[in-house]
């Protein structure tokens, strides 16, 4: 039973890591579009941008309600990455230990 619990927490941690990478790639892509390095008229770029926006919007929208853009710079991806990293490093291991202790 402990192996299944550890596997579930491993998957949760991996999904959080993927979300961090999606936030980073989305931020870089938005900068590239803003500085006109790439444009959204390219179908592939547009589809990638839409997919990343669909994945990251549920994480960024609640943070954007509390933190407005500062001088035109959106710092919500940084705040979201810090929150996800905190959950990954502190809450998941504590929850894993609590669940394993409850099982035994």
LINHUJO-V42496 format. One record per residue. N is the residue number from 1. PSI is psi in whole degrees, -180 to 180 (none if undefined). Layout:
n psi
N PSI
N PSI
//
This chain:
n psi
1 -36
2 -33
3 -37
4 -42
5 -45
6 -39
7 -42
8 -43
9 -32
10 -45
11 -42
12 -43
13 -40
14 -40
15 -38
16 -38
17 -42
18 -36
19 -39
20 -45
21 -38
22 -39
23 -42
24 -47
25 -39
26 -41
27 -44
28 -42
29 -40
30 -35
31 -43
32 -37
33 -42
34 -37
35 10
36 33
37 -42
38 159
39 159
40 0
41 -21
42 125
43 -42
44 -47
45 -41
46 -44
47 -40
48 -43
49 -41
50 -42
51 -45
52 -38
53 -40
54 -33
55 -41
56 -20
57 -43
58 -25
59 -41
60 -33
61 -46
62 -35
63 -37
64 -23
65 -32
66 -29
67 106
68 164
69 136
70 106
71 33
72 0
73 125
74 112
75 7
76 -33
77 -36
78 -44
79 -42
80 -40
81 -41
82 -41
83 -44
84 -42
85 -39
86 -43
87 -43
88 -42
89 -30
90 -45
91 -43
92 -48
93 -38
94 -41
95 -38
96 -46
97 -42
98 -42
99 -43
100 -38
101 -34
102 -32
103 -41
104 none
//
